[in-house]
Structure formats: C-alpha cells, structure tokens
Amino acid sequence: MAESLITNKELNLEEQYVLLENRIFSLLESNDKLISKLANFCAALKQSFEKISWVGFYFFDGEKLFLGPFQGKVACTNIMIGNGVCGTAAKERKTIVVPNVIDFPGHIFCDAESKSEIVVPIVKDGALLAVLDVDSTELDSFNRIDQIYLQRLCSYLADKIFNKTIISF
C-alpha cells in the first residue's frame, strides 16, 4: 500500500508540526515492525521540513548507541555514551539543541556539512532506549517549537511504540 504525506510549507512551524503529528500517529498505528515504523517516521520528518538534512535513531544497547533507521547521508554507526551531542543527550537524558555544532565540545562530525542539531532521548520507565538525532546544514535551525514537538513525538514513541525487548537486534 502506498503512503502519502501531505505537507504545506505555507503554514508556520507549529502548524506544520501539528499536521505532521497527526500523520505520524496514523503511520505508527499500523501493524508494521518497529524498524519499519521508525524508518517511515524518519522519512516523514525529512520530507516535512526542508531544513532537515539528516534524521535518524541511535539505539542504546546498554553500553553505547548504535545506528538505527535514518534518512540522509551515511552516518556514524556507534557513539559512546557521553560523546558528541547524541552521547551527551543519552547520558543526561535530556534534549540538547545546538545552534552551531562547532561550539559544542566534542561534537562528532559524521557529516562535515552539518551546522546545527537537536537530539531527543527516548526513555521508557526510566530506561534509555534510543535518541532521535536531527541535523541541518543551516546554522540555528532548531528552536523551542522544534524541541516541544520532537519531544512530544518521542514521548509517543516511548509510550506507544517502543518495546524494550524489541530493540536488541
């Protein structure tokens, strides 16, 4: 079955997220496997916002983060907890918005063209499951609205989609 995603670039950022959120909830209600749901989640985000150059998941295996479904250029496959933006967000279990990645100590340059980034940890029952990593080739691409809606989407993933036992591939 073909899926379609309706976007409207004339809407303001918050209106675009509301439109996207409804579509993502619909996509995620399918009986598809977790990996398929997360792949479509990434595609929907990248398709909805021109500012996104890379979007994907890094799963936590108990030691480090490893690459999951994504959209964009080839990426780093393993990130140690505490390293880079993803590893720091995972360690601190809090969202990190980086207006200019050059200014983030220890930033990992998987893509030399990346200029700004937001990373949202996905936590369920106190356990770190994964992080959502979103990059842009533009400086200062992500703001409070992005943070609010990406956190809401990740909370939905943690509450309704993720199952801790599924992530050990």
C-alpha positions as CSV (number, residue, x, y, z in Angstrom):
1,M,0.0,0.0,0.0
2,A,1.4,3.4,-1.0
3,E,1.6,6.0,1.8
4,S,1.4,9.7,1.1
5,L,2.3,12.7,3.2
6,I,0.6,16.0,2.8
7,T,2.8,19.0,3.7
8,N,2.1,22.7,3.5
9,K,5.2,24.9,3.5
10,E,3.0,28.0,3.8
11,L,2.0,27.1,7.4
12,N,4.0,28.3,10.3
13,L,6.3,25.9,12.0
14,E,3.9,24.9,14.8
15,E,1.1,24.3,12.3
16,Q,3.4,22.2,10.2
17,Y,4.2,20.1,13.2
18,V,0.5,19.6,14.1
19,L,-0.2,18.4,10.6
20,L,2.8,16.1,10.7
21,E,2.0,14.8,14.2
22,N,-1.4,13.6,13.0
23,R,0.1,11.8,10.0
24,I,2.8,10.2,12.0
25,F,0.4,8.9,14.6
26,S,-1.6,7.4,11.8
27,L,1.6,5.8,10.3
28,L,2.6,4.4,13.6
29,E,-0.7,2.8,14.4
30,S,-0.1,0.1,11.7
31,N,0.9,-3.5,12.5
32,D,4.3,-3.0,10.9
33,K,7.5,-3.9,12.7
34,L,9.3,-1.3,14.8
35,I,12.1,-0.9,12.3
36,S,9.5,-0.1,9.5
37,K,7.6,2.4,11.7
38,L,10.8,4.2,12.6
39,A,12.0,4.3,9.0
40,N,8.7,5.9,8.0
41,F,8.9,8.3,11.0
42,C,12.3,9.5,9.7
43,A,11.1,9.8,6.1
44,A,8.1,11.8,7.3
45,L,10.2,14.3,9.3
46,K,12.8,14.7,6.5
47,Q,10.1,15.2,3.9
48,S,8.2,17.7,6.0
49,F,11.0,20.1,6.8
50,E,13.5,21.4,4.2
51,K,15.8,22.4,7.0
52,I,16.4,18.8,8.0
53,S,19.5,17.3,6.2
54,W,19.7,14.1,8.3
55,V,17.3,12.5,10.8
56,G,17.6,9.1,12.5
57,F,17.7,7.0,15.5
58,Y,20.5,5.7,17.6
59,F,19.5,2.7,19.8
60,F,21.1,2.1,23.2
61,D,22.5,-1.4,23.7
62,G,23.4,-1.0,27.4
63,E,26.9,0.3,26.5
64,K,26.8,2.6,23.5
65,L,24.5,4.0,20.9
66,F,24.2,2.2,17.5
67,L,22.7,3.4,14.3
68,G,19.1,2.6,13.5
69,P,16.7,3.8,10.8
70,F,17.6,7.1,9.2
71,Q,17.3,9.4,6.2
72,G,20.3,11.3,4.9
73,K,24.0,10.7,4.3
74,V,25.9,7.7,5.5
75,A,26.3,8.1,9.3
76,C,28.4,7.1,12.3
77,T,27.5,3.6,13.4
78,N,28.5,3.7,17.0
79,I,28.6,6.5,19.6
80,M,29.8,6.1,23.1
81,I,27.6,7.4,25.9
82,G,28.8,10.9,26.8
83,N,30.5,11.5,23.4
84,G,29.1,14.1,21.0
85,V,25.6,15.6,21.1
86,C,23.9,12.2,20.8
87,G,26.0,10.6,23.6
88,T,25.6,13.6,25.8
89,A,21.9,13.7,25.4
90,A,21.8,10.0,26.1
91,K,23.9,10.4,29.2
92,E,22.0,13.3,30.6
93,R,18.6,12.0,29.3
94,K,17.7,15.5,28.2
95,T,17.1,17.2,24.9
96,I,20.0,19.2,23.5
97,V,19.6,21.9,20.9
98,V,22.9,23.0,19.3
99,P,22.6,26.2,17.2
100,N,26.2,25.8,15.9
101,V,27.9,22.4,16.2
102,I,31.3,24.0,16.0
103,D,30.6,25.4,19.5
104,F,29.7,22.0,21.0
105,P,32.7,20.5,22.8
106,G,33.4,17.0,21.4
107,H,31.0,17.2,18.6
108,I,31.3,14.2,16.3
109,F,31.4,15.2,12.6
110,C,29.7,12.4,10.9
111,D,28.7,14.9,8.2
112,A,31.0,17.8,7.7
113,E,28.1,19.9,6.2
114,S,26.1,19.7,9.4
115,K,25.8,23.1,11.1
116,S,23.1,22.7,13.8
117,E,21.5,19.8,15.6
118,I,18.8,18.7,18.0
119,V,18.9,15.3,19.9
120,V,16.0,14.0,21.9
121,P,16.4,11.0,24.2
122,I,13.7,8.3,24.2
123,V,13.2,7.0,27.7
124,K,10.7,4.5,29.0
125,D,10.2,3.6,32.6
126,G,13.5,5.3,33.4
127,A,15.4,3.3,30.9
128,L,17.2,4.9,27.9
129,L,16.0,3.2,24.7
130,A,17.4,5.4,22.0
131,V,17.9,9.0,20.8
132,L,16.4,10.9,17.9
133,D,19.1,12.9,16.1
134,V,18.1,15.7,13.7
135,D,20.7,17.7,11.8
136,S,20.6,20.7,9.5
137,T,23.2,22.2,7.1
138,E,21.9,25.6,8.3
139,L,23.0,27.4,11.5
140,D,20.5,27.8,14.3
141,S,17.8,25.7,12.6
142,F,16.1,24.3,15.6
143,N,14.1,26.3,18.2
144,R,11.7,25.8,21.1
145,I,8.9,24.8,18.8
146,D,11.0,22.0,17.3
147,Q,12.0,20.9,20.8
148,I,8.4,20.8,22.1
149,Y,7.1,18.8,19.1
150,L,10.0,16.4,18.7
151,Q,9.8,15.7,22.4
152,R,6.1,15.0,22.1
153,L,6.7,12.7,19.2
154,C,9.5,10.9,21.1
155,S,7.2,10.5,24.2
156,Y,4.6,9.0,22.0
157,L,7.2,6.6,20.6
158,A,8.3,5.6,24.1
159,D,4.8,5.2,25.4
160,K,3.1,3.5,22.5
161,I,5.6,2.1,20.0
162,F,8.9,1.1,21.7
163,N,9.1,-2.2,23.5
164,K,12.5,-2.6,25.3
165,T,12.8,-6.3,24.3
166,I,12.4,-5.5,20.6
167,I,15.5,-3.2,20.4
168,S,18.1,-5.9,20.8
169,F,18.6,-6.9,17.2
